Amino acid sequence: MDLRAILKDEIEKVAKKLGYNTDRLVVSFSNVPLLCDFQTNYAMTTAKEYNKKPFDFAQEIVDKLKVDGFEFSVAMPGFINVKVSDGVLANYANYVLKDKDFGVEKVASPRNIIMDYGGANVAKALHVGHLRSPIIGEALKRLYRFMGDSVVADTHLGDWGLQMGLTILQLKLDGYLDEFFKAGAKLDAIELKNITLETLNEEYPKASSRKDVDEEFKKQADDFTLYIQQKKEPYYTIYKKIRHLSVEEIKKNYATLNATFDYWYGESDADEYIEPTIQLFIDKGLTRESEGALVVDIAREGEHIPIPKKSEDEEQRYKNPMPPAIIKKYNGAVLYATTDIATIAMRNKMDKYDEIIYIVDNRQEQHFTQVFRCSKLAGISPENQKLTYIAFGTMNGKDGKPFKTRSGGVVRLSEVIDMLVSKAAEKLKSNGIENNFEVARRIGVGAMKFGDLSNIVSKDYVFDLDKFLSFDGKTGPYIQYTIARINSILSKAQNEGKEINIYSSEIRDIVYAVMKLNSAYAVCYKDYSLNLLCSSAFDLAKAFSTLYNNHKILSEEDDKKRDSLLAVCSLVKRVLSNALYVLGIDTVDKM
Ligand code: ARG
């Protein structure tokens, strides 16, 4: 039940009867709530087509509009304003209270999609750059499922690239792998005794900086990478053991963040698709050789960017913004783009997906343009399959630079999580709740997720944990607190309330806020966004707090009013809990 859709239908009927075009008819929530609940600027966009003044055009329609429970009026220069009666709003509220989907309508044509988020790299520590992807990805997945899509999530671990060769080379040079390289060694039986995550976190950065200054070392790392990709021993067994060690840690971190995946595939799982994929490009005549590497040209005509002239009479030159995609290196090893294209081939073998959605930071724009164009060129992604790259901005510290913890350097994801939980625990302690790790985790992680998702996905934002954790303000904990408060009221009342009656402006405001929150789902669904859901949930929580301050709920003596107040509590609790669930945030009973 969507009151705006009902209104639109009614206005459309009248306008059509009068012979008017209704293409530009949109009914929106009012931005002057004192005046009306809904409005449309239809007359302003359409009257001139009929040489009429918007005001007169609007009046003509309003004169013919008769809908029970709605009051229409015209405001300068031609707005049609609508007020809805308390009775209609109460009906709506009672419907939402009972509906299993809280009154939110499913999409008309559900999609079958696969989502690619998380994207942690094996052998490298997860860092804050890997924090936003699982937060945004998980929330979008839950949103799409709630709206009726079939969605699977695949984390696409980075496990087939140069970092593996670099790490194993460094470990070998530092003497960690001697046993594996002994003649006749029984590889499977050897344990990675002295290698822990800490070791990996030290060895990889060491190798990574050395490769930039040491040609010979870099070449050797390239070779090691190739040996792994060729499954040559002992490289491959070492690789598998290191992968296992890392993946355990990654799983633990993602579980703490409530990020869940149907598939824990990595780049390496597309291995069997790599050769046939490269062959397909060759067979279709899409490749050429360049300095020993195999490349695919994907630039499109007219994409040239003018290079600024040094002097007036210099001839205008252009550069191409889209360099060729390298799908095979000089030494035969494959790269990030190759595994991504092969992964599309693999996914399309697994199922028929309408859309593949990637949630990756905004520095990978060129990579995804290359991967998408290559996949379309070779027909690996069918024409009617949508490939979507959702590029998110950077999480910055208060200094405006990418966020770092006190220890500096790359921030480990586990460090951030520890920080969230311990800060939340401190706050809880001041509220008299001690030593409850799970509650602290829910609040700390919820604070961060809400702080993140309140922003426009593509924008950078400042990670300000003290602000995010505030118990009053536009924060996750504020909404968790609202639900906890309602839990306490409902359990004291031992009664959930039966029927909502709108007998006060506070109740009316709450129902209106519920309606706005419900309409936010469709907007977010369409835009691949979550910020409107966050702000609407907050507005509802705020409206509840006004009700709570102005009404005595438990001690209300009028039975009908008391029942209505309790039903409002149940309504707010249900609707807010669902919004938090979709955002990937847990609720708590008490805080
Ligand atoms: N592992 C990559 C990185 O850390 C992210 C993977 C994103 N997904 C993808 N299909 N490329 O940058």
Residues whose N, C-alpha, C, O or C-beta is under 5 A from the ligand:
A	BS01	LIG	D116 G119 A120 N121 H156 G158 V360
